[in-house]
């Protein structure tokens, strides 16, 4: 079914338009948009990894929320800006402006329905800037809109207890943590018999990259023909379930806190006056 990992009762498209119109407390209801991609993840993982992780974590987080916290999930965005992987079959990528317009128009639709809190849970490391740009654009347009873009992995979780020091420093794609999490969320799509390990070379400038991670622009094929950037071999389903539990717990707490929080509101007129008089941060 369309709701995937999301509890059906918290899946916004399963409501009728009249039910959505009648929802109470819409200004404090959190709408959650998982954003992923369709891109290669090595020979052992499916191209849907980023979408599966974003949608899976969001769904499990929504399932943990108490009934008193109003929050609904949207269908995940399954295509992203994945041009760093376009040399591999199966990668389907959008251009930056297309993805920016898509996020912005979804945000406008959420606002038009009467909601004022949008959480974007992004599972693809190649597009956080676009999510941030869309969020800023929506905030500039609507001074009573709280739009929060965040990376799926940038909340407390337990993955670090399983990873080697090298994996923590250099892994970026289809390595230990992602493989373990897909073992938990979509085990039938994992093919460990085809797995390989591959790391990027240490970046030669310690000033520009103290931990050795690539500091310049890169594409996945710069680091080998497999598309893997990390070591998936130590991953286990048990680790994946522990990582999923910790991510879901953190995101459930984050959604509840976003529901309860307030943020300065400004009318469209006050935004215009502030801009006219230079009364904006950074002016």
N, C-alpha and C positions, 0 to 999 in steps of 0.2 A: 504494500500500500504506500501511498504518497508520503505519509507521515514518517516512514522509516523508523529511526530510533526515538523520535519524539512521541511522548504520550499523546494519544489521539485527542484527549480532552484539552490538551494545551497546544494543539496545532491550529493556528489561526484560520487557514483556508477551509477547515472543516465546519466553521461557523457560517451561517447565512448572513447576508448583509444586514438584515434586520436585527439579528442577534448581536452583531458587532456594533451597530448603531446604539443598541440599548445597554451595552456594557457599562457598568458603573466605574467611576474613578479612572477613566481612561488616561487622564493626564499623568497618573502615577503607575499605570500598567506598563510593564517592560515588554517590548517586542524584541525578540532575539533573531538575528539574521546570521546563520552560519555561512561563511564564504570559503570556498575551496578552489579546486582547480582540477583539470584533467591533463595530467602530464606523466611522463615516464618516471617510474620509481625502481629502476633496475630490472633485472630478469626475474626477480623473486616476488615482487610486489605489484599490485594492480596500479593502473594509471589513475585510479580514483582515490588514492591514499589521502590526500589533503582534504577532499570533500568528506570521505568517510570519517576521518578524525574530527573535523569540525562539527559535522552533524551528529556523530556519535556522542561526543563529549557534551554538546548542548542538550541532546535528548536525555542523556542520563542525569544531567544537572537539573533539567526541568522536572524530571520524575522525582527528584529529592525535595523539591520545594514544598513547604506546607501550603495547604489550601488557601490560607489567608493572604498569600503573596500572589497577586495577579501578574501573570506573565504568559506569553504565548510565543511559540516558535514559528518562523516562516520557512518555506522550502529553501534548501541550501542553494547558493550560487555554485554551479558545478564547473563553470569555465572561468579562468582567471588570466592574468598576465604571466604567461609561462614561456616567454621567448628564450630564456636561458636553457630550455629543454627542447627546443623545436627541431633539433637535429635527430631526434629519436622518434620513430613511429609511435602513434598513439597520443602524442601531445597535441592538444587542441588549445590554441592560445588566442586571446583577444589583445588588441592594441590598447595601450594605456587609456587614451581618451574614451574608447568604447566602454571599458570597465568603469571608468570614472562616471560616465553618464548613466550607466546601469545602476550603480550604487546610489547616485544622487536621485534618480527617478524613483527607485524603490523607497528611498527615504521620504521623498515628497508624497508618495502614496500613503505611507504610514502616517505622516503628519496630517494629510487631508482627511483621513479616517478618524481623526480626533486624538490620536496618541501623541505623547510628548517625550517618550523615552525610548530610544533605539540603541540596542547593543549589537555591535557587529563583532562576531567571533571569527577571526580570520585564521585559516589553517595553512595558508601558503606563504612561505617566507619571502617570496619574490614580489609581493604587492602591498605591504603595509603602508607605504607612502600614499598609494592611491586611496586606501581606506581613510587615511588621515585627511587627505585633501577633500574628499567627499564630505566627511564629517564637518570640516571647517566651513565648506560652502553652505551646508544646510544650516549651520549655526548662524552664519552671517545673514541668511535669508529669513530665519525665524528665531527671534530672540528669546522665545520660550521653549526651544527645542533642546533637549539633552541628547546628544549623539556621541556614543563612546565606542571608538574602534580599538580592538585589543587582539593580541595574538593568542591563539589557543594555548600555547605552552607557557605564556608569561604570567602564570599564576602559580602558587605553591603546588608542588607535586613531588613524587618520590622517585622519579626516573633516575636522578643522580646517584642514588645508592647502588644502582646496578651497573653504571657505566665506568669504563676505564678512564684514566686521566687523558689519554690520547683521544678517546671518543668525545669527552667533554670539550676538548680544545678544538678539534678539527672536523668532527662529523657534522654534516649539514643536510644529508638527503638519503633516505632509504637505509639508514644505519640501525643501530641497536634499538633505540627508543621507538622509532616509528614502526619497526618490524614487530616488536613486542606488542605494541598497541593494536596493530592490525591483526595479530594473532588472537587478540581478545575480541575485537569488533567484527572481523570478517575472516575467520580462520580458513574458509574454503578458498580464499583468493591468494593464500601465501604458498609459495613453492620453494621451500628451502633447499631442495636438491639443485636448484639453479642459482643459488645465492653466491655472491662474490663480495670480497672486501676491497675497498679502494679508498685511499686518503689523498688529499691534495698535498703538494710539497709545502714545507714550511715557508712562509713568506719571508723574503730575505731582509726586510727592513724591520728591526725591532722598534724603531721610533713610530712607524706607521701601523705596526701590528705587533704589540708586545706578546700576544699569545700564539702568534704564528699563523692565524687564520688569514685567508686571502683578503687583502685590503683593496684590491682593484676589482673592476668589473670582471665577471667570469661567466662562462657557459659551462654546462655540465660536462661536455666532451673535452674541456681543457684538462680534466683530471682522469681521463681514461675512457675506454669504449663501453663500459658497463652501465654508466649512468649513476652508479652508487658512489656516495661520498660518506664513507663510514664503514663500520663493521657490523653486519647484521647477525653474525653467527652466534653470539652469546644470548640472543633473545629467546625468551620462553613465554608461553601463554600465561603462566602464573605471574610473571613480571608485568605482562600487559594488563592483566586484570587489576593488579595493584596500582599501576600507573593510572588506569582509567578511573578507578575509585577515587584516587586523590585529586585528579583533575576535576571530576564531576563534583566532588565535595567543595572544592574551591570556587568553581563557577556557580554552584548553587548559592553559596554565601555571597558572591559578587552580585548576582541577580537580586537577591534579597536586599542587599545594601543599596543598589541602584534604585530599587523600588522605594526605599525609605528616604533617600537623599533629596535635597533640594539644591538648586543652582540659581545664580542671579538671572532674573528675567528682565528683558528690555523689549519694548514695543518696536515695531518697524520704524516708527517715527524717531524714537530715541536713538536707534542705531544710526539713522541718517544724520541726526544732529551731531552725534559723537564723531562721526566720520568727517562731517563738514568742519567742525571746530578742532579736529586733530586730537580729540579726547579718546584715543584708542591706544591700547598697549603697543608699544613699539613706534609710536608716532613721535 
